[in-house]
């Protein structure tokens, strides 16, 4: 008989490691908040600085865009879209093969996997802004530098997601394909790729949204697009114009997300929702339906036609040498053609001279040699202190974002929101917060409460809040209804149902997303110093402007090491928990 007094789980090695990790995270969070001066005294100073903040906001209202700059702004906005679209395409072209080569169940040779994974990790660990700084030196100011920066950084992000998707596919279809005597390429296309197409489409559209939001920031260092105009307005203290451009960026991002959602629903179907109240037509279009994600395109890839009539005779089937042009096939090919045309326009319309590509590429080996430090003289006390501030900003911003994102995500999830109106308002607020670039928020905070790590932490926390809330809300919407029904049958209220019936189901996903958020926050915190948000960004820009190449290379190396170590630790914790 088991001991009736033993009511708790035994303290295994894994459980001890997990609790030690949780305790270490809380200690680091407390240290980070104290380091960036967001203790009780620092928060009081923020409220005391409200008159300055109010004065700044009054100077920003009403926002407007100067008519004499309208043509330039329109061209810059188009360049920003071209940078994001072509950069995402470049990331897909290179990231998908590298991701497949990094998967254990696809590439049997360990050296090839290690080489591909090293490229993916380096591309992901180095911020896109750092790539933009380097490419501006090689190829000059313009769209080309931003396109390459977005593309190379996207290789790492897309490659990692493709690797995870490839390693999670069902081995059954592969075994069936191999049993027919299919070769390696046939196995890759029919047994592997057909299962991954829905995930690849989702990754591509989601990455395009992220790249479009980050493209304006690259213009701050001369990498083309609307960021150049933002930098000019901020430097000349033209706050009304700055707010006008910011609102324009938000509107463009919202439009892009609506188009992306429409495309995703057309190809993959709509996610199931269970909102109280009667849905409208626009709500049904963008927020819900009855088709599980991935069903449409998966059926089209595997069956070649999702709408074949069951009454077709055997003779008709035997004469059909190609799949019929059903509604689903026309839709998929039409969207593919539109994206192909947009890609061609993104490459041809911007001013990308072939001579600049050739001349810049010839300088690349010598530029890398100049970035390589010959000694450790660049590693000064100031650099070490600013790097510590960068880490503290990332940790503190992550903690603050999670503090507000966890409860808010239940309001933004269709299956836990108390009403349709609250759900729609929460989703809209989350979208607007996510659309504003962190660098613009940092500029506003610097002008209101002064420069420093505290300013950068608040700006980054706002941006991370919108990012992580969306991931949490999507995970909550995937919770199984059966467990919730069991909790409801006991007479539990809505709060008890969410805590006991939903939260335990989504806790592993939330932990995984939180660790990913920390990875993103550490990378993003490196750029806030450009506008006075604290951290290593100020030294990074100073070294680039003064042509201190060894110092610049040393700072890039430090950023890579820190982000890489954080990723290793986060991966270890994720494996222990999940």
C-alpha positions in Angstrom: 0.0 0.0 0.0 1.4 3.5 -0.8 2.2 5.8 2.1 -1.0 8.0 2.6 1.1 10.8 4.0 3.1 11.2 0.8 1.0 13.8 -1.0 3.7 15.6 -3.0 5.9 14.5 -5.9 9.4 13.2 -5.1 12.3 15.6 -5.6 13.9 14.1 -8.6 17.0 15.6 -10.3 14.9 17.1 -13.1 12.5 18.7 -10.6 15.4 20.2 -8.6 16.9 21.6 -11.8 13.6 23.2 -12.8 13.1 24.9 -9.4 16.7 26.1 -9.4 16.1 27.6 -12.9 12.9 29.3 -11.7 14.7 30.7 -8.7 17.6 31.9 -10.8 15.2 33.6 -13.2 13.5 35.5 -10.4 16.8 36.5 -8.9 18.0 37.8 -12.3 14.7 39.6 -12.8 15.0 41.4 -9.4 18.6 42.3 -10.2 17.6 43.6 -13.7 14.8 45.8 -12.3 17.2 47.3 -9.8 20.0 47.7 -12.4 17.7 49.7 -14.8 16.4 51.8 -11.9 12.8 50.6 -12.1 12.6 50.1 -8.3 9.9 52.0 -6.3 12.0 55.2 -6.4 12.5 54.9 -10.1 8.8 54.4 -10.7 8.0 57.5 -8.6 10.4 59.5 -10.8 8.4 58.5 -13.9 5.2 59.8 -12.4 7.0 63.0 -11.2 8.1 63.5 -14.8 4.5 63.5 -16.1 4.5 67.3 -16.8 7.4 66.8 -19.2 5.6 63.9 -20.8 2.4 65.9 -21.1 4.4 68.7 -22.6 5.9 66.4 -25.2 2.5 64.9 -26.1 1.0 68.4 -26.6 3.9 69.2 -29.0 3.1 66.0 -31.0 -0.6 66.8 -31.5 -2.0 67.2 -34.0 0.0 64.8 -36.1 0.4 65.6 -39.8 2.5 64.8 -42.8 3.9 67.8 -44.7 2.5 68.1 -48.2 5.9 69.0 -49.6 7.3 65.7 -48.3 4.4 63.6 -49.4 6.1 62.3 -52.5 9.3 61.4 -50.7 7.4 59.7 -47.9 5.3 57.7 -50.3 8.4 56.4 -52.1 10.1 55.7 -48.7 7.0 53.7 -47.6 7.1 51.7 -50.8 10.9 51.1 -50.4 10.2 49.8 -46.8 7.7 47.3 -48.2 10.1 46.2 -50.9 12.8 45.8 -48.3 10.6 43.6 -46.1 9.2 41.6 -49.0 12.4 40.9 -50.9 14.3 40.3 -47.6 11.7 37.8 -46.5 11.9 36.0 -49.9 15.7 35.9 -49.5 15.3 34.4 -46.0 13.0 31.8 -47.3 15.1 30.8 -50.3 18.1 30.2 -48.1 16.5 29.5 -44.7 14.3 26.6 -45.9 17.2 24.5 -47.3 19.3 25.2 -44.3 16.4 24.3 -41.9 15.9 21.0 -43.7 19.6 20.2 -43.6 19.6 20.9 -39.9 16.8 18.4 -39.1 17.9 15.1 -37.7 15.3 13.0 -39.4 16.2 14.4 -42.9 20.0 14.9 -42.9 21.8 11.8 -41.6 25.3 13.3 -41.7 26.2 15.1 -38.5 28.9 17.4 -40.0 26.4 18.7 -42.6 23.8 19.3 -39.9 26.3 21.1 -37.6 27.5 23.4 -40.5 23.9 24.3 -41.5 22.9 24.8 -37.9 25.9 27.1 -37.3 24.8 29.4 -40.1 21.2 29.4 -38.8 22.4 30.3 -35.3 24.7 33.0 -36.4 22.1 34.7 -38.6 19.5 34.5 -35.8 21.8 35.7 -33.0 23.1 38.8 -34.8 20.5 41.6 -34.8 19.3 42.8 -38.2 20.4 46.4 -37.2 24.0 45.2 -36.8 23.9 43.6 -40.3 22.5 46.9 -41.6 25.4 48.9 -40.2 27.9 46.6 -41.9 26.1 46.6 -45.2 25.7 50.3 -45.3 29.5 50.5 -45.1 29.9 48.0 -47.9 27.1 49.0 -50.3 26.3 52.6 -49.2 23.0 54.1 -48.0 19.9 52.7 -49.7 17.5 49.8 -50.0 20.2 47.2 -50.8 21.7 47.3 -47.3 18.3 47.0 -45.7 17.2 44.1 -48.0 20.3 42.1 -47.2 20.1 42.8 -43.5 16.5 41.6 -43.3 17.2 38.6 -45.5 20.2 37.3 -43.6 18.6 37.8 -40.3 15.4 36.0 -41.6 17.6 33.1 -42.6 18.2 32.3 -38.9 14.6 32.8 -37.8 13.1 30.9 -40.7 15.7 28.1 -40.5 15.0 27.4 -36.9 11.3 27.2 -37.4 11.7 25.0 -40.4 14.0 22.6 -38.5 11.4 22.3 -35.7 8.6 21.7 -38.1 10.6 19.1 -40.1 11.5 17.1 -36.9 7.8 17.0 -35.8 6.3 15.6 -39.0 4.5 12.3 -38.9 6.9 9.5 -40.1 3.9 7.3 -41.4 3.5 9.1 -44.8 7.3 8.9 -45.3 7.3 5.2 -44.7 4.5 4.7 -47.2 6.3 6.7 -49.8 9.6 4.8 -49.3 7.7 1.5 -49.4 6.7 2.2 -53.1 10.4 2.5 -54.0 10.6 6.3 -54.2 13.9 8.0 -54.3 15.3 10.6 -51.9 13.9 13.6 -53.9 10.4 11.9 -54.1 10.5 11.2 -50.4 11.4 14.8 -49.7 8.6 16.3 -51.8 5.8 13.8 -51.2 6.6 12.4 -47.7 8.1 15.5 -46.1 7.3 18.7 -48.0 3.5 17.9 -48.4 3.2 17.8 -44.6 5.2 20.9 -44.0 3.5 23.2 -46.6 0.9 24.6 -44.1 3.6 25.4 -41.6 5.8 27.0 -44.2 3.0 29.2 -45.4 2.2 30.3 -41.8 5.9 30.9 -41.1 6.3 32.9 -44.4 3.4 35.2 -43.7 4.2 35.7 -40.1 7.8 36.5 -41.0 6.7 39.1 -43.6 4.7 40.9 -40.9 7.7 40.9 -38.5 10.1 42.1 -41.2 7.8 44.9 -42.2 7.7 46.1 -38.6 11.5 46.0 -38.3 12.3 47.5 -41.7 11.6 51.1 -40.6 14.2 50.7 -37.8 16.9 49.8 -40.3 16.5 53.1 -42.0 17.7 54.8 -38.8 21.3 53.7 -39.7 20.9 54.5 -43.4 19.5 51.2 -44.7 16.8 52.8 -46.8 13.1 53.1 -46.4 10.9 55.3 -44.2 13.3 55.0 -41.2 15.6 57.7 -42.8 12.7 60.2 -42.6 11.9 59.1 -39.1 15.5 59.8 -38.0 15.4 63.2 -39.7 12.2 64.3 -37.9 13.4 63.0 -34.6 16.8 64.7 -34.9 15.2 68.1 -35.8 12.6 67.7 -33.0 9.7 67.8 -35.5 7.4 65.8 -33.2 4.2 66.4 -35.1 5.7 65.0 -38.3 7.3 62.2 -36.2 3.9 61.2 -34.9 2.3 61.5 -38.3 4.9 59.1 -39.8 4.4 56.7 -36.9 0.7 56.6 -37.4 1.3 56.0 -41.1 3.5 53.0 -40.3 0.9 51.6 -37.9 -1.8 51.9 -40.6 0.4 50.2 -43.1 1.3 47.4 -40.7 -2.4 46.9 -39.9 -3.3 46.7 -43.6 -0.5 44.2 -44.1 -1.7 42.0 -41.2 -5.2 42.0 -42.6 -4.0 41.0 -46.0 -1.8 38.4 -44.4 -4.7 37.0 -42.4 -6.9 36.9 -45.5 -4.2 35.1 -47.4 -3.7 32.6 -44.6 -7.4 31.9 -44.3 -7.7 31.5 -48.1 -4.9 28.9 -48.2 -5.1 27.2 -44.8 -8.6 27.8 -43.6 -9.9 29.6 -40.6 -9.3 28.7 -36.9 -12.3 27.6 -34.9 -13.7 30.2 -32.5 -16.4 30.1 -29.8 -17.2 33.7 -29.0 -20.4 34.6 -27.3 -22.8 36.6 -29.4 -23.6 36.6 -33.1 -20.5 37.1 -35.3 -20.6 39.6 -38.2 -19.4 39.1 -41.7 -16.1 40.9 -41.1 -15.6 38.9 -37.9 -16.2 35.7 -39.7 -13.8 36.7 -42.5 -10.8 37.7 -40.3 -11.4 35.9 -37.0 -13.1 32.6 -37.4 -14.7 29.8 -39.3 -15.1 26.1 -39.1 -12.0 24.8 -40.9 -8.9 23.7 -39.1 -5.7 25.5 -40.0 -3.7 23.6 -42.7 -6.6 21.4 -43.9 -7.1 23.2 -47.2 -3.6 23.3 -48.5 -2.7 19.9 -47.1 -5.6 18.3 -48.9 -4.7 20.1 -52.1 -1.1 19.0 -51.9 -1.8 15.4 -51.1 -5.0 14.7 -53.1 -4.3 17.2 -55.9 -7.9 18.2 -55.8 -10.1 18.9 -52.7 -13.4 19.2 -54.5 -13.6 16.1 -56.8 -17.1 14.9 -57.2 -17.7 11.5 -55.6 -19.9 10.5 -58.6 -17.0 10.6 -61.1 -16.8 7.4 -63.1 -13.7 5.3 -63.3 -13.2 6.1 -67.0 -13.2 9.8 -66.3 -10.6 9.3 -63.6 -8.4 7.3 -65.9 -8.5 10.0 -68.6 -7.5 12.7 -66.1 -3.8 13.1 -66.6 -3.6 16.4 -64.6 -5.5 17.6 -61.5 -8.6 19.5 -62.5 -8.7 23.3 -62.0 -10.8 23.3 -58.9 -11.6 26.4 -56.8 -8.9 25.6 -54.3 -6.2 25.0 -57.0 -7.1 28.3 -58.8 -6.9 30.1 -55.5 -3.5 28.7 -54.6 -2.0 29.4 -58.0 -3.4 32.9 -58.1 -2.0 33.9 -54.7 1.3 32.3 -55.7 1.4 34.4 -59.0 0.6 37.6 -57.0 3.4 37.0 -54.6 5.8 36.2 -57.5 4.9 39.5 -59.2 5.4 41.4 -56.0 8.8 39.8 -55.6 9.8 40.9 -59.1 8.6 44.4 -58.4 10.5 44.5 -55.1 13.7 43.7 -56.9 13.3 45.9 -60.0 11.6 49.0 -58.7 14.1 50.1 -55.9 17.3 51.7 -57.0 19.6 48.6 -56.6 22.5 49.0 -59.0 24.3 45.9 -60.0 27.6 47.7 -59.9 27.1 48.5 -56.2 26.5 44.8 -55.5 29.7 43.8 -57.3 31.8 46.5 -55.8 30.5 45.9 -52.3 30.9 42.1 -52.5 34.6 42.6 -53.6 35.2 44.6 -50.4 33.6 42.0 -48.1 36.7 39.9 -47.3 38.8 43.0 -46.4 35.9 44.4 -44.4 35.6 41.2 -42.4 39.3 41.3 -41.8 39.1 44.9 -40.5 36.3 43.9 -38.1 38.4 41.1 -36.6 40.1 42.4 -33.4 43.8 41.8 -33.2 43.9 42.2 -29.4 41.5 42.9 -26.4 42.2 46.6 -26.2 38.6 47.3 -27.4 37.1 45.5 -24.4 37.0 48.6 -22.1 35.2 49.0 -18.7 32.6 51.2 -20.5 31.8 48.4 -23.0 31.5 45.8 -20.2 29.1 48.1 -18.2 27.0 48.9 -21.2 26.8 45.2 -22.1 25.6 44.4 -18.6 23.0 47.2 -19.0 21.8 45.6 -22.3 21.3 42.2 -20.6 19.5 43.9 -17.7 17.2 45.8 -20.1 16.3 42.5 -21.9 15.5 40.7 -18.6 13.5 43.5 -17.0 11.5 44.2 -20.2 10.6 40.5 -20.5 9.5 40.4 -16.9 7.3 43.5 -17.2 5.8 42.4 -20.5 4.9 38.9 -19.1 3.4 40.5 -15.9 0.7 42.3 -18.1 0.6 39.8 -21.0 -0.5 36.7 -19.1 -3.8 38.1 -17.8 -4.5 40.2 -20.9 -4.0 37.2 -23.2 -7.1 35.5 -21.7 -9.1 38.6 -22.7 -7.7 38.4 -26.3 -8.4 34.6 -26.7 -11.8 33.8 -28.3 -12.5 30.8 -26.0 -11.8 32.7 -22.7 -12.9 36.2 -23.4 -16.1 37.2 -21.5 -17.7 38.7 -24.6 -17.2 39.4 -28.3 -16.8 43.2 -27.7 -14.0 42.7 -25.1 -12.3 40.2 -27.4 -12.3 42.5 -30.4 -11.1 45.5 -28.4 -8.4 43.4 -26.8 -7.2 42.1 -30.2 -7.3 45.6 -31.7 -5.3 47.1 -28.8 -2.8 44.2 -29.0 -2.4 44.8 -32.8 -1.8 48.6 -32.4 0.8 48.1 -29.6 2.6 45.5 -31.7 2.7 47.8 -34.8 4.6 50.7 -33.2 8.4 50.3 -33.6 10.3 50.1 -30.3 12.7 52.7 -31.5 10.0 55.2 -32.0 8.6 54.5 -28.5 12.1 54.9 -27.2 12.5 58.3 -28.8 9.3 59.5 -27.1 10.4 58.2 -23.7 13.9 59.7 -24.0 12.3 63.1 -24.8 9.9 62.7 -21.9 11.9 61.2 -19.0 15.5 61.4 -20.3 18.0 58.9 -21.6 19.1 55.8 -19.8 18.4 52.0 -19.3 15.1 52.8 -17.6 13.8 54.5 -20.8 14.9 51.6 -23.0 13.3 49.1 -20.6 9.9 50.7 -20.7 10.0 51.1 -24.5 11.1 47.5 -25.1 8.5 46.2 -22.6 5.7 47.9 -24.5 6.8 46.3 -27.8 7.3 42.9 -26.2 3.9 43.1 -24.6 2.1 43.2 -28.0 4.4 40.5 -29.4 4.0 37.9 -26.5 0.3 38.6 -25.9 -0.5 37.4 -29.5 1.5 34.2 -29.0 -0.2 33.5 -25.6 -3.7 34.2 -26.9 -3.1 31.9 -29.9 -2.0 29.1 -27.5 -5.0 29.6 -25.3 -7.3 29.3 -28.3 -5.8 25.8 -28.9 -6.8 24.5 -25.4 -9.0 21.4 -25.5 -12.6 22.0 -24.6 -13.2 18.6 -22.9 -11.1 19.5 -19.9 -12.8 22.8 -19.6 -16.2 21.1 -19.7 -15.1 18.9 -16.8 -14.2 21.9 -14.7 -17.4 23.6 -15.6 -19.4 20.5 -14.4 -18.1 21.1 -10.9 -19.8 24.5 -10.7 -16.6 26.5 -11.3 -16.9 30.1 -12.3 -15.0 31.6 -15.3 -11.9 32.5 -13.4 -11.6 29.1 -11.8 -12.2 27.5 -15.2 -9.4 29.6 -16.8 -6.9 28.9 -14.0 -7.6 25.1 -13.6 -8.9 24.1 -17.0 -7.0 26.3 -19.4 -3.8 27.4 -17.8 -2.4 23.9 -17.1 -2.9 23.0 -20.8 -1.1 26.1 -22.2 1.6 26.3 -19.5 4.3 24.5 -21.5 3.6 26.7 -24.6 3.7 29.8 -22.4 7.0 28.8 -21.0 8.4 28.1 -24.4 7.1 31.5 -25.7 8.5 33.3 -22.7 12.0 31.9 -23.2 11.7 32.9 -26.9 10.6 36.4 -25.8 13.7 36.7 -23.6 15.9 35.7 -26.6 14.2 38.4 -28.8 14.3 41.0 -26.0 18.1 40.6 -25.5 18.6 41.1 -29.3 16.3 44.1 -29.4 17.8 45.7 -26.4 21.1 46.1 -28.3 19.6 48.7 -30.6 17.9 51.0 -28.1 21.1 52.8 -27.2 21.1 54.4 -30.6 18.4 56.9 -29.4 19.5 57.1 -25.8 17.7 54.0 -24.5 20.8 52.7 -22.7 22.8 49.6 -23.4 25.5 48.8 -26.0 23.7 50.5 -28.9 25.3 53.9 -28.3 28.9 52.5 -28.4 27.9 50.4 -31.5 26.8 53.5 -33.4 29.8 55.6 -32.2 32.2 52.9 -33.4 30.5 52.7 -36.8 30.5 56.5 -37.3 34.1 56.9 -36.2 35.3 53.9 -38.3 36.7 52.1 -35.2 36.3 48.8 -37.0 38.0 46.6 -34.4 35.8 48.0 -31.6 32.8 47.5 -33.9 33.8 43.9 -34.5 34.4 43.4 -30.8 30.9 44.7 -29.9 29.3 42.5 -32.6 31.2 39.5 -31.1 30.0 40.4 -27.6 26.4 40.6 -28.7 26.6 37.3 -30.5 28.1 35.5 -27.5 25.5 36.9 -25.1 22.6 36.0 -27.4 24.0 32.6 -28.1 24.5 31.8 -24.4 20.9 32.9 -23.7 19.7 30.7 -26.4 21.6 27.7 -25.1 20.2 28.2 -21.6 16.7 28.8 -22.9 16.9 25.6 -25.0 18.1 23.6 -22.0 15.2 24.9 -19.8 12.7 24.3 -22.6 13.8 20.7 -22.9 13.6 20.1 -19.2 10.0 21.5 -19.0 8.6 20.4 -22.4 
